[in-house]
Amino acid sequence: MAEPKNPIYDALQTKPEPYRAVRLFFADGSRQGGIWTGKVWWSEGGAVHPDQWQPLPPPEPDQE
């Protein structure tokens, strides 16, 4: 089976590099942007406890 292009990771098992912007997924089904600081998950001004995370895709180049 092929690897997904943008996999979702378990937040307890795997962490992204610190301060990289990611999408966080929570037990209640909500999602929000956040980062891993190297010690805690952080989003919208405070520490959070996501179940999963996903790298954000790279920004699209400006089309002029």
RAPE-V565906 format. One record per helix or strand of 3 or more residues. SS is the DSSP state (A for helix, B for strand). FROM is the first residue (numbers start at 1). LEN is the number of residues. If there is no record, write none. Layout:
# RAPE-V565906
<<SS & FROM & LEN> <SS & FROM & LEN>>
This chain:
# RAPE-V565906
<<B & 8 & 3> <B & 22 & 4> <B & 31 & 6> <B & 41 & 3> <B & 46 & 3> <B & 52 & 4>>
